[in-house]
Amino acid sequence: MLTISRRAAVVLFAVASMAVGLDARLQFDSQETLRFDTDTLLPGVILPPGDYTFEVHHSDGSLVRVRAGRSDRVVFAGHARVTERPRGLKTNKSIIFGQVGDGQPLPIVGWFPRDRVVGYEFDYRTLTR
């Protein structure tokens, strides 16, 4: 039979409560996995061709995180400007690219989660990462 002292129970409860609180602070939503067939660019990082999961922090609506594929490896985390979906951008389209010269990575100017009225514009001048 397992017996736990009162002090051990209090410590276990405190540790469990902190873990739950930490998990709540790190929750992201508006998750969307996108595939790029060419090098793309986010402020401060070049994304080689592949799948990337974009998500936004649930309580800080401007913090965008990008993970490699469906893994936990974060390749970008930074603040973006929350903005309305541009008129004419279909609700099934998610990315707006900027213009570059031949052979240069395509800069991602904005991510607009599918079927959402708002999106996130990336500022290449501040390079927050």
C-alpha positions in Angstrom: 0.0 0.0 0.0 1.3 3.4 -1.0 1.3 6.1 1.7 2.1 9.7 0.9 2.8 12.2 3.6 0.9 15.4 3.8 4.0 17.4 2.9 4.7 15.2 -0.2 1.1 15.5 -1.3 1.4 19.3 -1.1 4.6 19.4 -3.1 3.2 17.1 -5.7 0.1 19.3 -6.0 2.2 22.4 -6.3 4.4 20.9 -9.1 1.3 19.6 -10.9 -0.3 23.0 -10.7 2.8 24.8 -12.1 3.0 22.3 -15.0 -0.7 22.9 -15.9 -0.1 26.7 -15.6 3.0 26.5 -17.8 1.1 24.4 -20.4 -1.7 26.9 -20.5 0.8 29.8 -21.2 2.3 27.8 -24.1 -0.9 27.0 -25.9 -1.0 27.9 -29.6 -4.0 27.7 -31.9 -5.1 28.6 -35.4 -2.8 25.8 -36.4 -2.2 25.2 -40.1 0.4 23.0 -41.9 1.6 24.4 -45.3 3.9 23.0 -47.9 6.5 25.1 -49.7 8.2 23.8 -52.9 10.9 26.5 -52.9 13.0 28.3 -50.3 10.9 30.8 -48.4 11.8 33.5 -45.9 10.5 34.7 -42.6 12.2 37.5 -40.6 15.7 36.1 -39.8 15.2 32.6 -41.2 15.2 30.8 -44.5 12.8 27.9 -44.7 14.0 25.2 -47.2 11.3 23.4 -49.2 9.0 21.3 -47.0 6.1 21.2 -44.6 5.7 23.8 -41.9 3.1 24.2 -39.2 2.1 27.8 -38.5 0.3 28.7 -35.3 -0.6 31.7 -33.2 -0.4 32.0 -29.4 -3.9 31.8 -27.9 -3.5 34.7 -25.4 -0.9 36.9 -27.2 -2.6 37.1 -30.6 0.5 38.6 -32.3 3.0 35.8 -31.4 3.4 33.5 -34.4 5.3 30.2 -34.1 6.4 28.0 -37.1 7.4 24.4 -36.6 9.1 22.1 -39.0 6.4 19.8 -40.4 4.4 18.4 -37.5 7.4 18.2 -35.2 8.1 20.2 -32.1 11.2 21.8 -33.7 10.5 25.6 -33.8 12.1 27.3 -36.8 10.5 30.7 -36.2 8.9 32.5 -33.3 8.2 36.2 -33.5 5.6 38.9 -33.3 3.5 39.8 -36.3 1.0 42.6 -37.0 -2.6 41.4 -36.7 -4.5 42.6 -39.8 -7.7 42.0 -41.7 -7.6 39.5 -44.6 -7.1 41.5 -47.8 -10.1 41.9 -50.1 -9.8 39.5 -52.9 -7.7 36.9 -51.0 -9.9 33.8 -51.1 -10.6 32.2 -47.7 -8.9 29.0 -48.9 -5.6 30.9 -49.5 -3.2 31.4 -46.6 0.0 33.0 -47.7 1.0 36.2 -49.3 4.5 36.3 -50.7 6.6 39.4 -51.4 8.5 40.0 -54.6 12.2 39.1 -55.0 14.8 38.6 -57.7 15.6 35.3 -59.4 17.1 32.6 -57.1 16.1 34.5 -53.9 13.9 33.0 -51.2 10.3 34.1 -51.4 9.5 36.3 -48.4 6.3 35.5 -46.6 4.6 38.8 -46.1 1.5 37.5 -44.5 -0.1 34.4 -43.1 -3.9 34.4 -43.2 -5.3 31.2 -41.6 -7.9 29.6 -43.8 -11.5 30.7 -43.3 -10.4 33.4 -40.8 -11.1 37.2 -41.3 -7.7 38.2 -39.7 -4.2 37.3 -40.4 -0.6 38.2 -39.5 1.9 40.4 -41.4 5.6 39.9 -40.8 7.9 42.9 -40.4 11.3 42.3 -41.9 12.6 45.6 -40.6 12.5 44.5 -36.9 13.8 40.9 -37.3 12.3 39.8 -34.0 13.1 36.2 -33.4 
